[in-house]
Amino acid sequence: MNAQEKALLDKLAQTNPELKALMEEHRNLDVKLDEMNKRPYLSPEDDLERKKIQKAKLNAKDKIHGFLEANK
């Protein structure tokens, strides 16, 4: 995502609570994923949780890009 697209998303998020929530969710998932990736070992349950977080983060990103494409 380039700077122009980021600026457009930030502007749209100010007036669209759904987009703002998606962007916040994406950031929160990114933090959780970073924390999990810093662990030297993941149990099978933790690895499954990491994969769920990755999928949720990707889903949020796809929806954010949908907003971006609809408003270009």
N, C-alpha and C positions, 0 to 999 in steps of 0.2 A: 504494500500500500504506500503510495507516495504522499508527500506533504499536502498536496492539493486535496486528495481524497480524505486524508485525516482531518483537514480543516473543515471540509464539507460535513463529515460525520459529526464533528464536534458542534457545528452550527445546528445540524438537524437534531442532535440529542437535546439541545436546549429547549426545543419545542415539542419533542416527541418522547413521552415518558417510557414507551415500550423500547425504543432504541436505546435510551439512556440505561434502562435496566439490563438490556442485553450486553451493552458495553461493560457495565459494572460486573455482570456475571462472568464475562469472558476474562476480565482482569483477575477476579477472585479465583477462578479455576486455574489461571496461569500461575498464580502464587502457590496454590495447593500442589500443582504439578511440579513446580520447582522444588518445593519442600520434599516431595516424595523422591524426586530424582537425585537429591543430595544424600539420601540414605545409602549406606554401603550394601545393604541387603534388604530385599522385600520378601515378605512371606507370600505364599500363593494368594492369600486373601488381599494383601496390600497390592500385589501386582494386578489383580482383578479390579480393585478400586482405582488404580492408576489408569487402567484401560478405560474404565467408565468415565473418568474425569477427562481423558483425552477425547473421547467421543462427544461428551457434552460440550467441551470447549470448541471442537470443530463444528458442531451443530450451531452454537452461538455465532461463530465466525461466519458461517454460511448465511445465517439470517441477517447479520450486520451487512454483509456484502449485498444481500438482496435489497436492503434499504438504500444502499449506495447506488446500485444500478437503477433503481426506480426513480432516483432523484438527480441523475446526471443530466 
